[in-house]
Amino acid sequence: MSAEPRAADDDGAHELDKWLFSRVIDGIRRTYEKVGGRLQTVNEVELGLEMYHRIVAVAETQDEQRGALLMALDQLERELLEKGRRAASGKQSA
């Protein structure tokens, strides 16, 4: 698989990198399982596309994408754990 950025189509949209997108979805699933959370499929795909687009915006090569994905999943895990702590304590964010 080439690590070169994909060329834009005529409408300016980029072809979806299946390698990266599948790893984003897998990572989201594993992160939710790790923290004991659940996510509906439609929300999983929406979150996956959002994360995917953030990654391709900042990372061009597969190695850079792996690193960006690991950081994004780490951030997701921290956010989920914090949300769980707030819910458990009964505190709501302002």
PDB file of N, CA, C and O in Angstrom:
ATOM      1  N   MET A   1       0.835  -1.173   0.000  1.00  0.00           N
ATOM      2  CA  MET A   1       0.000   0.000   0.000  1.00  0.00           C
ATOM      3  C   MET A   1       0.878   1.235   0.000  1.00  0.00           C
ATOM      4  O   MET A   1       1.873   1.294   0.723  1.00  0.00           O
ATOM      5  N   SER A   2       0.523   2.205  -0.795  1.00  0.00           N
ATOM      6  CA  SER A   2       1.288   3.426  -0.914  1.00  0.00           C
ATOM      7  C   SER A   2       1.049   4.338   0.278  1.00  0.00           C
ATOM      8  O   SER A   2      -0.068   4.431   0.786  1.00  0.00           O
ATOM      9  N   ALA A   3       2.096   5.005   0.718  1.00  0.00           N
ATOM     10  CA  ALA A   3       1.972   5.959   1.815  1.00  0.00           C
ATOM     11  C   ALA A   3       1.759   7.370   1.278  1.00  0.00           C
ATOM     12  O   ALA A   3       1.674   8.321   2.054  1.00  0.00           O
ATOM     13  N   GLU A   4       1.671   7.512  -0.051  1.00  0.00           N
ATOM     14  CA  GLU A   4       1.461   8.813  -0.672  1.00  0.00           C
ATOM     15  C   GLU A   4       0.045   9.299  -0.441  1.00  0.00           C
ATOM     16  O   GLU A   4      -0.886   8.494  -0.427  1.00  0.00           O
ATOM     17  N   PRO A   5      -0.145  10.620  -0.257  1.00  0.00           N
ATOM     18  CA  PRO A   5      -1.508  11.139  -0.118  1.00  0.00           C
ATOM     19  C   PRO A   5      -2.317  10.861  -1.380  1.00  0.00           C
ATOM     20  O   PRO A   5      -1.771  10.836  -2.483  1.00  0.00           O
ATOM     21  N   ARG A   6      -3.592  10.656  -1.213  1.00  0.00           N
ATOM     22  CA  ARG A   6      -4.454  10.366  -2.348  1.00  0.00           C
ATOM     23  C   ARG A   6      -4.793  11.656  -3.093  1.00  0.00           C
ATOM     24  O   ARG A   6      -4.947  12.716  -2.486  1.00  0.00           O
ATOM     25  N   ALA A   7      -4.906  11.550  -4.418  1.00  0.00           N
ATOM     26  CA  ALA A   7      -5.297  12.700  -5.222  1.00  0.00           C
ATOM     27  C   ALA A   7      -6.784  12.958  -5.048  1.00  0.00           C
ATOM     28  O   ALA A   7      -7.569  12.032  -4.844  1.00  0.00           O
ATOM     29  N   ALA A   8      -7.157  14.218  -5.130  1.00  0.00           N
ATOM     30  CA  ALA A   8      -8.565  14.592  -4.976  1.00  0.00           C
ATOM     31  C   ALA A   8      -9.330  14.233  -6.246  1.00  0.00           C
ATOM     32  O   ALA A   8      -8.793  14.325  -7.350  1.00  0.00           O
ATOM     33  N   ASP A   9     -10.584  13.823  -6.082  1.00  0.00           N
ATOM     34  CA  ASP A   9     -11.464  13.589  -7.217  1.00  0.00           C
ATOM     35  C   ASP A   9     -11.865  14.933  -7.805  1.00  0.00           C
ATOM     36  O   ASP A   9     -11.505  15.979  -7.265  1.00  0.00           O
ATOM     37  N   ASP A  10     -12.610  14.913  -8.913  1.00  0.00           N
ATOM     38  CA  ASP A  10     -13.043  16.141  -9.562  1.00  0.00           C
ATOM     39  C   ASP A  10     -13.860  17.031  -8.629  1.00  0.00           C
ATOM     40  O   ASP A  10     -13.780  18.256  -8.721  1.00  0.00           O
ATOM     41  N   ASP A  11     -14.637  16.436  -7.741  1.00  0.00           N
ATOM     42  CA  ASP A  11     -15.476  17.224  -6.837  1.00  0.00           C
ATOM     43  C   ASP A  11     -14.727  17.661  -5.582  1.00  0.00           C
ATOM     44  O   ASP A  11     -15.325  18.273  -4.697  1.00  0.00           O
ATOM     45  N   GLY A  12     -13.427  17.361  -5.486  1.00  0.00           N
ATOM     46  CA  GLY A  12     -12.622  17.771  -4.353  1.00  0.00           C
ATOM     47  C   GLY A  12     -12.629  16.780  -3.205  1.00  0.00           C
ATOM     48  O   GLY A  12     -11.896  16.965  -2.233  1.00  0.00           O
ATOM     49  N   ALA A  13     -13.443  15.727  -3.290  1.00  0.00           N
ATOM     50  CA  ALA A  13     -13.514  14.732  -2.220  1.00  0.00           C
ATOM     51  C   ALA A  13     -12.339  13.763  -2.358  1.00  0.00           C
ATOM     52  O   ALA A  13     -11.881  13.469  -3.462  1.00  0.00           O
ATOM     53  N   HIS A  14     -11.871  13.281  -1.225  1.00  0.00           N
ATOM     54  CA  HIS A  14     -10.784  12.303  -1.231  1.00  0.00           C
ATOM     55  C   HIS A  14     -11.361  10.897  -1.138  1.00  0.00           C
ATOM     56  O   HIS A  14     -12.386  10.668  -0.497  1.00  0.00           O
ATOM     57  N   GLU A  15     -10.681   9.966  -1.793  1.00  0.00           N
ATOM     58  CA  GLU A  15     -11.069   8.560  -1.687  1.00  0.00           C
ATOM     59  C   GLU A  15     -10.792   8.092  -0.265  1.00  0.00           C
ATOM     60  O   GLU A  15      -9.758   8.419   0.317  1.00  0.00           O
ATOM     61  N   LEU A  16     -11.714   7.335   0.280  1.00  0.00           N
ATOM     62  CA  LEU A  16     -11.569   6.823   1.635  1.00  0.00           C
ATOM     63  C   LEU A  16     -10.452   5.784   1.667  1.00  0.00           C
ATOM     64  O   LEU A  16     -10.442   4.855   0.859  1.00  0.00           O
ATOM     65  N   ASP A  17      -9.527   5.938   2.586  1.00  0.00           N
ATOM     66  CA  ASP A  17      -8.448   4.976   2.783  1.00  0.00           C
ATOM     67  C   ASP A  17      -9.008   3.861   3.666  1.00  0.00           C
ATOM     68  O   ASP A  17      -9.154   4.038   4.875  1.00  0.00           O
ATOM     69  N   LYS A  18      -9.316   2.731   3.071  1.00  0.00           N
ATOM     70  CA  LYS A  18      -9.947   1.624   3.796  1.00  0.00           C
ATOM     71  C   LYS A  18      -9.061   1.098   4.911  1.00  0.00           C
ATOM     72  O   LYS A  18      -9.561   0.710   5.967  1.00  0.00           O
ATOM     73  N   TRP A  19      -7.758   1.080   4.693  1.00  0.00           N
ATOM     74  CA  TRP A  19      -6.828   0.604   5.723  1.00  0.00           C
ATOM     75  C   TRP A  19      -6.983   1.450   6.985  1.00  0.00           C
ATOM     76  O   TRP A  19      -7.147   0.923   8.085  1.00  0.00           O
ATOM     77  N   LEU A  20      -6.927   2.766   6.806  1.00  0.00           N
ATOM     78  CA  LEU A  20      -7.005   3.666   7.954  1.00  0.00           C
ATOM     79  C   LEU A  20      -8.399   3.650   8.577  1.00  0.00           C
ATOM     80  O   LEU A  20      -8.524   3.565   9.799  1.00  0.00           O
ATOM     81  N   PHE A  21      -9.438   3.731   7.764  1.00  0.00           N
ATOM     82  CA  PHE A  21     -10.792   3.793   8.315  1.00  0.00           C
ATOM     83  C   PHE A  21     -11.125   2.529   9.115  1.00  0.00           C
ATOM     84  O   PHE A  21     -11.758   2.619  10.167  1.00  0.00           O
ATOM     85  N   SER A  22     -10.712   1.367   8.637  1.00  0.00           N
ATOM     86  CA  SER A  22     -10.990   0.131   9.375  1.00  0.00           C
ATOM     87  C   SER A  22     -10.278   0.126  10.717  1.00  0.00           C
ATOM     88  O   SER A  22     -10.813  -0.387  11.700  1.00  0.00           O
ATOM     89  N   ARG A  23      -9.080   0.690  10.770  1.00  0.00           N
ATOM     90  CA  ARG A  23      -8.357   0.759  12.039  1.00  0.00           C
ATOM     91  C   ARG A  23      -8.961   1.792  12.984  1.00  0.00           C
ATOM     92  O   ARG A  23      -8.939   1.605  14.201  1.00  0.00           O
ATOM     93  N   VAL A  24      -9.499   2.876  12.437  1.00  0.00           N
ATOM     94  CA  VAL A  24     -10.200   3.863  13.260  1.00  0.00           C
ATOM     95  C   VAL A  24     -11.414   3.209  13.923  1.00  0.00           C
ATOM     96  O   VAL A  24     -11.598   3.324  15.135  1.00  0.00           O
ATOM     97  N   ILE A  25     -12.240   2.524  13.129  1.00  0.00           N
ATOM     98  CA  ILE A  25     -13.444   1.875  13.669  1.00  0.00           C
ATOM     99  C   ILE A  25     -13.063   0.814  14.694  1.00  0.00           C
ATOM    100  O   ILE A  25     -13.673   0.739  15.761  1.00  0.00           O
ATOM    101  N   ASP A  26     -12.070   0.002  14.387  1.00  0.00           N
ATOM    102  CA  ASP A  26     -11.630  -1.028  15.325  1.00  0.00           C
ATOM    103  C   ASP A  26     -11.132  -0.398  16.622  1.00  0.00           C
ATOM    104  O   ASP A  26     -11.433  -0.888  17.711  1.00  0.00           O
ATOM    105  N   GLY A  27     -10.379   0.676  16.503  1.00  0.00           N
ATOM    106  CA  GLY A  27      -9.865   1.358  17.685  1.00  0.00           C
ATOM    107  C   GLY A  27     -10.979   1.952  18.539  1.00  0.00           C
ATOM    108  O   GLY A  27     -10.916   1.892  19.767  1.00  0.00           O
ATOM    109  N   ILE A  28     -11.984   2.519  17.909  1.00  0.00           N
ATOM    110  CA  ILE A  28     -13.121   3.077  18.642  1.00  0.00           C
ATOM    111  C   ILE A  28     -13.845   1.960  19.392  1.00  0.00           C
ATOM    112  O   ILE A  28     -14.174   2.111  20.568  1.00  0.00           O
ATOM    113  N   ARG A  29     -14.089   0.849  18.717  1.00  0.00           N
ATOM    114  CA  ARG A  29     -14.756  -0.290  19.371  1.00  0.00           C
ATOM    115  C   ARG A  29     -13.966  -0.777  20.569  1.00  0.00           C
ATOM    116  O   ARG A  29     -14.532  -1.006  21.638  1.00  0.00           O
ATOM    117  N   ARG A  30     -12.661  -0.936  20.398  1.00  0.00           N
ATOM    118  CA  ARG A  30     -11.815  -1.425  21.491  1.00  0.00           C
ATOM    119  C   ARG A  30     -11.774  -0.444  22.656  1.00  0.00           C
ATOM    120  O   ARG A  30     -11.762  -0.845  23.819  1.00  0.00           O
ATOM    121  N   THR A  31     -11.753   0.841  22.332  1.00  0.00           N
ATOM    122  CA  THR A  31     -11.716   1.857  23.384  1.00  0.00           C
ATOM    123  C   THR A  31     -12.999   1.834  24.191  1.00  0.00           C
ATOM    124  O   THR A  31     -12.959   1.888  25.421  1.00  0.00           O
ATOM    125  N   TYR A  32     -14.136   1.755  23.517  1.00  0.00           N
ATOM    126  CA  TYR A  32     -15.410   1.693  24.234  1.00  0.00           C
ATOM    127  C   TYR A  32     -15.505   0.421  25.080  1.00  0.00           C
ATOM    128  O   TYR A  32     -15.988   0.462  26.211  1.00  0.00           O
ATOM    129  N   GLU A  33     -15.048  -0.700  24.536  1.00  0.00           N
ATOM    130  CA  GLU A  33     -15.047  -1.943  25.313  1.00  0.00           C
ATOM    131  C   GLU A  33     -14.154  -1.823  26.539  1.00  0.00           C
ATOM    132  O   GLU A  33     -14.512  -2.293  27.620  1.00  0.00           O
ATOM    133  N   LYS A  34     -13.001  -1.199  26.376  1.00  0.00           N
ATOM    134  CA  LYS A  34     -12.039  -1.056  27.460  1.00  0.00           C
ATOM    135  C   LYS A  34     -12.617  -0.276  28.637  1.00  0.00           C
ATOM    136  O   LYS A  34     -12.348  -0.599  29.794  1.00  0.00           O
ATOM    137  N   VAL A  35     -13.411   0.752  28.338  1.00  0.00           N
ATOM    138  CA  VAL A  35     -13.974   1.571  29.419  1.00  0.00           C
ATOM    139  C   VAL A  35     -15.374   1.111  29.820  1.00  0.00           C
ATOM    140  O   VAL A  35     -16.011   1.724  30.676  1.00  0.00           O
ATOM    141  N   GLY A  36     -15.849   0.032  29.199  1.00  0.00           N
ATOM    142  CA  GLY A  36     -17.162  -0.500  29.552  1.00  0.00           C
ATOM    143  C   GLY A  36     -18.322   0.279  28.967  1.00  0.00           C
ATOM    144  O   GLY A  36     -19.439   0.219  29.480  1.00  0.00           O
ATOM    145  N   GLY A  37     -18.061   1.011  27.892  1.00  0.00           N
ATOM    146  CA  GLY A  37     -19.104   1.808  27.255  1.00  0.00           C
ATOM    147  C   GLY A  37     -19.709   1.103  26.059  1.00  0.00           C
ATOM    148  O   GLY A  37     -19.195   0.099  25.565  1.00  0.00           O
ATOM    149  N   ARG A  38     -20.822   1.664  25.612  1.00  0.00           N
ATOM    150  CA  ARG A  38     -21.496   1.135  24.420  1.00  0.00           C
ATOM    151  C   ARG A  38     -21.759   2.283  23.469  1.00  0.00           C
ATOM    152  O   ARG A  38     -21.988   3.416  23.893  1.00  0.00           O
ATOM    153  N   LEU A  39     -21.727   1.984  22.192  1.00  0.00           N
ATOM    154  CA  LEU A  39     -21.944   2.995  21.166  1.00  0.00           C
ATOM    155  C   LEU A  39     -22.759   2.376  20.046  1.00  0.00           C
ATOM    156  O   LEU A  39     -22.408   1.315  19.530  1.00  0.00           O
ATOM    157  N   GLN A  40     -23.851   3.037  19.665  1.00  0.00           N
ATOM    158  CA  GLN A  40     -24.665   2.536  18.561  1.00  0.00           C
ATOM    159  C   GLN A  40     -23.858   2.613  17.271  1.00  0.00           C
ATOM    160  O   GLN A  40     -22.984   3.468  17.122  1.00  0.00           O
ATOM    161  N   THR A  41     -24.158   1.719  16.349  1.00  0.00           N
ATOM    162  CA  THR A  41     -23.397   1.632  15.100  1.00  0.00           C
ATOM    163  C   THR A  41     -23.388   2.949  14.345  1.00  0.00           C
ATOM    164  O   THR A  41     -22.342   3.366  13.847  1.00  0.00           O
ATOM    165  N   VAL A  42     -24.526   3.608  14.252  1.00  0.00           N
ATOM    166  CA  VAL A  42     -24.574   4.864  13.502  1.00  0.00           C
ATOM    167  C   VAL A  42     -23.660   5.903  14.151  1.00  0.00           C
ATOM    168  O   VAL A  42     -22.990   6.655  13.443  1.00  0.00           O
ATOM    169  N   ASN A  43     -23.619   5.958  15.468  1.00  0.00           N
ATOM    170  CA  ASN A  43     -22.736   6.893  16.167  1.00  0.00           C
ATOM    171  C   ASN A  43     -21.279   6.487  16.013  1.00  0.00           C
ATOM    172  O   ASN A  43     -20.397   7.341  15.926  1.00  0.00           O
ATOM    173  N   GLU A  44     -21.030   5.194  15.981  1.00  0.00           N
ATOM    174  CA  GLU A  44     -19.678   4.677  15.773  1.00  0.00           C
ATOM    175  C   GLU A  44     -19.137   5.128  14.417  1.00  0.00           C
ATOM    176  O   GLU A  44     -17.989   5.559  14.313  1.00  0.00           O
ATOM    177  N   VAL A  45     -19.962   5.026  13.390  1.00  0.00           N
ATOM    178  CA  VAL A  45     -19.537   5.425  12.051  1.00  0.00           C
ATOM    179  C   VAL A  45     -19.329   6.936  11.982  1.00  0.00           C
ATOM    180  O   VAL A  45     -18.356   7.402  11.388  1.00  0.00           O
ATOM    181  N   GLU A  46     -20.239   7.705  12.585  1.00  0.00           N
ATOM    182  CA  GLU A  46     -20.087   9.163  12.594  1.00  0.00           C
ATOM    183  C   GLU A  46     -18.805   9.573  13.313  1.00  0.00           C
ATOM    184  O   GLU A  46     -18.049  10.404  12.810  1.00  0.00           O
ATOM    185  N   LEU A  47     -18.560   8.997  14.480  1.00  0.00           N
ATOM    186  CA  LEU A  47     -17.342   9.281  15.224  1.00  0.00           C
ATOM    187  C   LEU A  47     -16.120   8.830  14.423  1.00  0.00           C
ATOM    188  O   LEU A  47     -15.106   9.527  14.384  1.00  0.00           O
ATOM    189  N   GLY A  48     -16.221   7.670  13.790  1.00  0.00           N
ATOM    190  CA  GLY A  48     -15.125   7.153  12.983  1.00  0.00           C
ATOM    191  C   GLY A  48     -14.778   8.068  11.826  1.00  0.00           C
ATOM    192  O   GLY A  48     -13.601   8.317  11.564  1.00  0.00           O
ATOM    193  N   LEU A  49     -15.781   8.568  11.134  1.00  0.00           N
ATOM    194  CA  LEU A  49     -15.522   9.476  10.016  1.00  0.00           C
ATOM    195  C   LEU A  49     -14.911  10.785  10.492  1.00  0.00           C
ATOM    196  O   LEU A  49     -14.010  11.328   9.853  1.00  0.00           O
ATOM    197  N   GLU A  50     -15.409  11.289  11.620  1.00  0.00           N
ATOM    198  CA  GLU A  50     -14.858  12.528  12.175  1.00  0.00           C
ATOM    199  C   GLU A  50     -13.382  12.334  12.535  1.00  0.00           C
ATOM    200  O   GLU A  50     -12.536  13.160  12.194  1.00  0.00           O
ATOM    201  N   MET A  51     -13.087  11.228  13.231  1.00  0.00           N
ATOM    202  CA  MET A  51     -11.712  10.940  13.629  1.00  0.00           C
ATOM    203  C   MET A  51     -10.838  10.711  12.396  1.00  0.00           C
ATOM    204  O   MET A  51      -9.717  11.215  12.328  1.00  0.00           O
ATOM    205  N   TYR A  52     -11.342   9.960  11.432  1.00  0.00           N
ATOM    206  CA  TYR A  52     -10.612   9.677  10.194  1.00  0.00           C
ATOM    207  C   TYR A  52     -10.208  10.981   9.498  1.00  0.00           C
ATOM    208  O   TYR A  52      -9.053  11.151   9.108  1.00  0.00           O
ATOM    209  N   HIS A  53     -11.164  11.892   9.348  1.00  0.00           N
ATOM    210  CA  HIS A  53     -10.884  13.148   8.645  1.00  0.00           C
ATOM    211  C   HIS A  53      -9.893  14.020   9.418  1.00  0.00           C
ATOM    212  O   HIS A  53      -9.077  14.709   8.806  1.00  0.00           O
ATOM    213  N   ARG A  54      -9.952  14.000  10.744  1.00  0.00           N
ATOM    214  CA  ARG A  54      -8.965  14.746  11.531  1.00  0.00           C
ATOM    215  C   ARG A  54      -7.570  14.161  11.316  1.00  0.00           C
ATOM    216  O   ARG A  54      -6.591  14.900  11.213  1.00  0.00           O
ATOM    217  N   ILE A  55      -7.487  12.838  11.249  1.00  0.00           N
ATOM    218  CA  ILE A  55      -6.189  12.185  11.071  1.00  0.00           C
ATOM    219  C   ILE A  55      -5.604  12.495   9.698  1.00  0.00           C
ATOM    220  O   ILE A  55      -4.437  12.872   9.599  1.00  0.00           O
ATOM    221  N   VAL A  56      -6.397  12.342   8.636  1.00  0.00           N
ATOM    222  CA  VAL A  56      -5.836  12.580   7.298  1.00  0.00           C
ATOM    223  C   VAL A  56      -5.501  14.053   7.080  1.00  0.00           C
ATOM    224  O   VAL A  56      -4.703  14.384   6.203  1.00  0.00           O
ATOM    225  N   ALA A  57      -6.104  14.937   7.872  1.00  0.00           N
ATOM    226  CA  ALA A  57      -5.787  16.358   7.760  1.00  0.00           C
ATOM    227  C   ALA A  57      -4.400  16.683   8.304  1.00  0.00           C
ATOM    228  O   ALA A  57      -3.788  17.669   7.896  1.00  0.00           O
ATOM    229  N   VAL A  58      -3.902  15.856   9.225  1.00  0.00           N
ATOM    230  CA  VAL A  58      -2.618  16.163   9.859  1.00  0.00           C
ATOM    231  C   VAL A  58      -1.521  15.142   9.563  1.00  0.00           C
ATOM    232  O   VAL A  58      -0.351  15.402   9.843  1.00  0.00           O
ATOM    233  N   ALA A  59      -1.875  13.992   9.006  1.00  0.00           N
ATOM    234  CA  ALA A  59      -0.890  12.926   8.809  1.00  0.00           C
ATOM    235  C   ALA A  59      -0.956  12.401   7.377  1.00  0.00           C
ATOM    236  O   ALA A  59      -2.025  12.049   6.879  1.00  0.00           O
ATOM    237  N   GLU A  60       0.199  12.354   6.728  1.00  0.00           N
ATOM    238  CA  GLU A  60       0.233  11.905   5.336  1.00  0.00           C
ATOM    239  C   GLU A  60       0.651  10.446   5.180  1.00  0.00           C
ATOM    240  O   GLU A  60       0.042   9.707   4.408  1.00  0.00           O
ATOM    241  N   THR A  61       1.670  10.033   5.896  1.00  0.00           N
ATOM    242  CA  THR A  61       2.169   8.666   5.731  1.00  0.00           C
ATOM    243  C   THR A  61       1.444   7.720   6.686  1.00  0.00           C
ATOM    244  O   THR A  61       0.819   8.151   7.655  1.00  0.00           O
ATOM    245  N   GLN A  62       1.539   6.444   6.397  1.00  0.00           N
ATOM    246  CA  GLN A  62       0.902   5.450   7.254  1.00  0.00           C
ATOM    247  C   GLN A  62       1.462   5.486   8.674  1.00  0.00           C
ATOM    248  O   GLN A  62       0.712   5.315   9.635  1.00  0.00           O
ATOM    249  N   ASP A  63       2.758   5.705   8.819  1.00  0.00           N
ATOM    250  CA  ASP A  63       3.351   5.793  10.163  1.00  0.00           C
ATOM    251  C   ASP A  63       2.802   6.995  10.917  1.00  0.00           C
ATOM    252  O   ASP A  63       2.485   6.891  12.102  1.00  0.00           O
ATOM    253  N   GLU A  64       2.688   8.135  10.241  1.00  0.00           N
ATOM    254  CA  GLU A  64       2.116   9.321  10.877  1.00  0.00           C
ATOM    255  C   GLU A  64       0.655   9.078  11.244  1.00  0.00           C
ATOM    256  O   GLU A  64       0.197   9.507  12.303  1.00  0.00           O
ATOM    257  N   GLN A  65      -0.068   8.393  10.371  1.00  0.00           N
ATOM    258  CA  GLN A  65      -1.477   8.103  10.631  1.00  0.00           C
ATOM    259  C   GLN A  65      -1.624   7.181  11.830  1.00  0.00           C
ATOM    260  O   GLN A  65      -2.529   7.366  12.645  1.00  0.00           O
ATOM    261  N   ARG A  66      -0.756   6.200  11.949  1.00  0.00           N
ATOM    262  CA  ARG A  66      -0.794   5.302  13.120  1.00  0.00           C
ATOM    263  C   ARG A  66      -0.610   6.104  14.405  1.00  0.00           C
ATOM    264  O   ARG A  66      -1.350   5.924  15.372  1.00  0.00           O
ATOM    265  N   GLY A  67       0.370   6.979  14.405  1.00  0.00           N
ATOM    266  CA  GLY A  67       0.629   7.798  15.584  1.00  0.00           C
ATOM    267  C   GLY A  67      -0.537   8.713  15.907  1.00  0.00           C
ATOM    268  O   GLY A  67      -0.919   8.846  17.070  1.00  0.00           O
ATOM    269  N   ALA A  68      -1.108   9.348  14.886  1.00  0.00           N
ATOM    270  CA  ALA A  68      -2.254  10.235  15.099  1.00  0.00           C
ATOM    271  C   ALA A  68      -3.456   9.447  15.600  1.00  0.00           C
ATOM    272  O   ALA A  68      -4.209   9.934  16.443  1.00  0.00           O
ATOM    273  N   LEU A  69      -3.641   8.236  15.090  1.00  0.00           N
ATOM    274  CA  LEU A  69      -4.751   7.396  15.545  1.00  0.00           C
ATOM    275  C   LEU A  69      -4.577   7.016  17.010  1.00  0.00           C
ATOM    276  O   LEU A  69      -5.531   7.082  17.785  1.00  0.00           O
ATOM    277  N   LEU A  70      -3.375   6.621  17.394  1.00  0.00           N
ATOM    278  CA  LEU A  70      -3.125   6.262  18.792  1.00  0.00           C
ATOM    279  C   LEU A  70      -3.403   7.445  19.719  1.00  0.00           C
ATOM    280  O   LEU A  70      -3.970   7.275  20.799  1.00  0.00           O
ATOM    281  N   MET A  71      -3.004   8.634  19.295  1.00  0.00           N
ATOM    282  CA  MET A  71      -3.257   9.823  20.113  1.00  0.00           C
ATOM    283  C   MET A  71      -4.750  10.124  20.185  1.00  0.00           C
ATOM    284  O   MET A  71      -5.260  10.476  21.249  1.00  0.00           O
ATOM    285  N   ALA A  72      -5.455   9.990  19.063  1.00  0.00           N
ATOM    286  CA  ALA A  72      -6.897  10.252  19.047  1.00  0.00           C
ATOM    287  C   ALA A  72      -7.645   9.257  19.929  1.00  0.00           C
ATOM    288  O   ALA A  72      -8.578   9.635  20.637  1.00  0.00           O
ATOM    289  N   LEU A  73      -7.242   7.995  19.888  1.00  0.00           N
ATOM    290  CA  LEU A  73      -7.897   6.979  20.715  1.00  0.00           C
ATOM    291  C   LEU A  73      -7.584   7.183  22.197  1.00  0.00           C
ATOM    292  O   LEU A  73      -8.436   6.944  23.052  1.00  0.00           O
ATOM    293  N   ASP A  74      -6.378   7.618  22.495  1.00  0.00           N
ATOM    294  CA  ASP A  74      -6.024   7.922  23.878  1.00  0.00           C
ATOM    295  C   ASP A  74      -6.877   9.075  24.397  1.00  0.00           C
ATOM    296  O   ASP A  74      -7.361   9.035  25.528  1.00  0.00           O
ATOM    297  N   GLN A  75      -7.057  10.090  23.578  1.00  0.00           N
ATOM    298  CA  GLN A  75      -7.899  11.217  23.957  1.00  0.00           C
ATOM    299  C   GLN A  75      -9.347  10.768  24.165  1.00  0.00           C
ATOM    300  O   GLN A  75      -9.991  11.175  25.132  1.00  0.00           O
ATOM    301  N   LEU A  76      -9.858   9.931  23.259  1.00  0.00           N
ATOM    302  CA  LEU A  76     -11.216   9.405  23.391  1.00  0.00           C
ATOM    303  C   LEU A  76     -11.373   8.647  24.701  1.00  0.00           C
ATOM    304  O   LEU A  76     -12.368   8.818  25.404  1.00  0.00           O
ATOM    305  N   GLU A  77     -10.398   7.813  25.030  1.00  0.00           N
ATOM    306  CA  GLU A  77     -10.463   7.047  26.274  1.00  0.00           C
ATOM    307  C   GLU A  77     -10.501   7.976  27.484  1.00  0.00           C
ATOM    308  O   GLU A  77     -11.297   7.769  28.400  1.00  0.00           O
ATOM    309  N   ARG A  78      -9.650   8.993  27.492  1.00  0.00           N
ATOM    310  CA  ARG A  78      -9.643   9.944  28.610  1.00  0.00           C
ATOM    311  C   ARG A  78     -10.986  10.656  28.728  1.00  0.00           C
ATOM    312  O   ARG A  78     -11.493  10.841  29.834  1.00  0.00           O
ATOM    313  N   GLU A  79     -11.569  11.058  27.593  1.00  0.00           N
ATOM    314  CA  GLU A  79     -12.861  11.745  27.615  1.00  0.00           C
ATOM    315  C   GLU A  79     -13.963  10.830  28.142  1.00  0.00           C
ATOM    316  O   GLU A  79     -14.808  11.263  28.924  1.00  0.00           O
ATOM    317  N   LEU A  80     -13.956   9.571  27.717  1.00  0.00           N
ATOM    318  CA  LEU A  80     -14.970   8.624  28.181  1.00  0.00           C
ATOM    319  C   LEU A  80     -14.826   8.349  29.677  1.00  0.00           C
ATOM    320  O   LEU A  80     -15.823   8.275  30.394  1.00  0.00           O
ATOM    321  N   LEU A  81     -13.596   8.200  30.144  1.00  0.00           N
ATOM    322  CA  LEU A  81     -13.366   7.961  31.569  1.00  0.00           C
ATOM    323  C   LEU A  81     -13.800   9.172  32.397  1.00  0.00           C
ATOM    324  O   LEU A  81     -14.406   9.014  33.457  1.00  0.00           O
ATOM    325  N   GLU A  82     -13.496  10.368  31.922  1.00  0.00           N
ATOM    326  CA  GLU A  82     -13.897  11.585  32.633  1.00  0.00           C
ATOM    327  C   GLU A  82     -15.418  11.714  32.661  1.00  0.00           C
ATOM    328  O   GLU A  82     -15.992  12.077  33.688  1.00  0.00           O
ATOM    329  N   LYS A  83     -16.065  11.421  31.547  1.00  0.00           N
ATOM    330  CA  LYS A  83     -17.528  11.465  31.492  1.00  0.00           C
ATOM    331  C   LYS A  83     -18.118  10.468  32.481  1.00  0.00           C
ATOM    332  O   LYS A  83     -19.110  10.764  33.148  1.00  0.00           O
ATOM    333  N   GLY A  84     -17.513   9.288  32.577  1.00  0.00           N
ATOM    334  CA  GLY A  84     -17.968   8.270  33.520  1.00  0.00           C
ATOM    335  C   GLY A  84     -17.788   8.716  34.965  1.00  0.00           C
ATOM    336  O   GLY A  84     -18.648   8.465  35.809  1.00  0.00           O
ATOM    337  N   ARG A  85     -16.663   9.381  35.250  1.00  0.00           N
ATOM    338  CA  ARG A  85     -16.431   9.883  36.608  1.00  0.00           C
ATOM    339  C   ARG A  85     -17.434  10.967  36.970  1.00  0.00           C
ATOM    340  O   ARG A  85     -17.948  10.991  38.088  1.00  0.00           O
ATOM    341  N   ARG A  86     -17.718  11.868  36.026  1.00  0.00           N
ATOM    342  CA  ARG A  86     -18.715  12.923  36.303  1.00  0.00           C
ATOM    343  C   ARG A  86     -20.092  12.324  36.532  1.00  0.00           C
ATOM    344  O   ARG A  86     -20.821  12.753  37.427  1.00  0.00           O
ATOM    345  N   ALA A  87     -20.448  11.332  35.725  1.00  0.00           N
ATOM    346  CA  ALA A  87     -21.772  10.693  35.884  1.00  0.00           C
ATOM    347  C   ALA A  87     -21.860   9.971  37.222  1.00  0.00           C
ATOM    348  O   ALA A  87     -22.900  10.007  37.880  1.00  0.00           O
ATOM    349  N   ALA A  88     -20.783   9.323  37.624  1.00  0.00           N
ATOM    350  CA  ALA A  88     -20.770   8.584  38.883  1.00  0.00           C
ATOM    351  C   ALA A  88     -20.856   9.520  40.090  1.00  0.00           C
ATOM    352  O   ALA A  88     -21.423   9.163  41.123  1.00  0.00           O
ATOM    353  N   SER A  89     -20.284  10.724  39.950  1.00  0.00           N
ATOM    354  CA  SER A  89     -20.300  11.665  41.072  1.00  0.00           C
ATOM    355  C   SER A  89     -21.557  12.534  41.063  1.00  0.00           C
ATOM    356  O   SER A  89     -21.816  13.280  42.008  1.00  0.00           O
ATOM    357  N   GLY A  90     -22.333  12.427  39.984  1.00  0.00           N
ATOM    358  CA  GLY A  90     -23.560  13.231  39.885  1.00  0.00           C
ATOM    359  C   GLY A  90     -23.323  14.650  39.445  1.00  0.00           C
ATOM    360  O   GLY A  90     -24.258  15.449  39.415  1.00  0.00           O
ATOM    361  N   LYS A  91     -22.076  14.990  39.098  1.00  0.00           N
ATOM    362  CA  LYS A  91     -21.752  16.348  38.645  1.00  0.00           C
ATOM    363  C   LYS A  91     -21.979  16.461  37.157  1.00  0.00           C
ATOM    364  O   LYS A  91     -21.693  15.533  36.401  1.00  0.00           O
ATOM    365  N   GLN A  92     -22.482  17.577  36.747  1.00  0.00           N
ATOM    366  CA  GLN A  92     -22.684  17.881  35.332  1.00  0.00           C
ATOM    367  C   GLN A  92     -21.764  19.023  34.947  1.00  0.00           C
ATOM    368  O   GLN A  92     -21.510  19.918  35.753  1.00  0.00           O
ATOM    369  N   SER A  93     -21.262  18.998  33.719  1.00  0.00           N
ATOM    370  CA  SER A  93     -20.421  20.100  33.266  1.00  0.00           C
ATOM    371  C   SER A  93     -21.292  21.295  32.931  1.00  0.00           C
ATOM    372  O   SER A  93     -22.455  21.150  32.556  1.00  0.00           O
ATOM    373  N   ALA A  94     -20.715  22.470  33.072  1.00  0.00           N
ATOM    374  CA  ALA A  94     -21.471  23.706  32.832  1.00  0.00           C
ATOM    375  C   ALA A  94     -21.652  23.971  31.361  1.00  0.00           C
ATOM    376  O   ALA A  94     -22.265  24.969  30.984  1.00  0.00           O
TER     377      ALA A  94
END
